[in-house]
């Protein structure tokens, strides 16, 4: 399965991330004013930046709406952000129209059944170990790390390896 996943990852030009359960651990913490607080992993963020530097575009498609996601996407240079979308298939179609990238050249990482309409269309579908069983049974790659705990970084490193760009991505840090 990993060889097939690697071959699929080698072809992607756009990697799309769900947020809750992928870039976060899926927990929703409410502040005293009712605001939602999310925690993001810095390793995940750096992995996304390395992926972008290697030429893979990045995007976010999330069912929830949060100013924190806009801020995190801005910090990471993710320009394609779709939030508050419960029809993820429609958001995916908009993203394809906007970028001109074919579905088979896209990757998506999600963790719940709302993500299936995209996971079933992309060339490289990924998830996390704590995802819904219906999702895990239909993806090409499952990270070892949980969402919010390095899963996105593990996935980015996997893609960089598959595309032969991992050593080049690390080179500036090893000089």
Protein Blocks (a to p, Z undefined) as FASTA:
>chain_A
ZZmmmmmmmmpcbdcddfehplpgoiacddfkopacddddfklmmmmmmmmmnopacddd
dfbdcfklmmmmmmnopabdcehiablmlmmmmmmmmnopafklpccddfbfklmmmmmm
mmbdcddfkbcfklmmmcfbdcfbdghilpmmmmmmmmmmmnopmmmmmmmmmZZ
